[in-house]
Amino acid sequence: MAFLEVKGIRKAFPGVVALDRIDLAIEKGTVHVFAGENGAGKSTLIRALTGIMAVDEGSIHIDGRDALVDRSAFDLVAYVPQELNLFPHMTVAENL
């Protein structure tokens, strides 16, 4: 079983579908890069995988736990942004 398993996630914004039924399986201890054109959905996918942004459809399982039900599962996933930035709607502790 993959450490992080995504099935059929979808995220849409007004006028655009950013993620359309994405399936993904990542093994524990591996490093991955998401590359693509501007607007391809890379940041949206990473925000979904880390629990920063909710998805419209699909499932996200982390270490066998349904992260959309047990949000503490997202604590097991981290990402390092390209630029130093903070999320203005979050507290200092939440940004960490």
Order of alpha helices (4+ residues) and beta strands (2+ residues): beta-beta-alpha-beta-beta-alpha
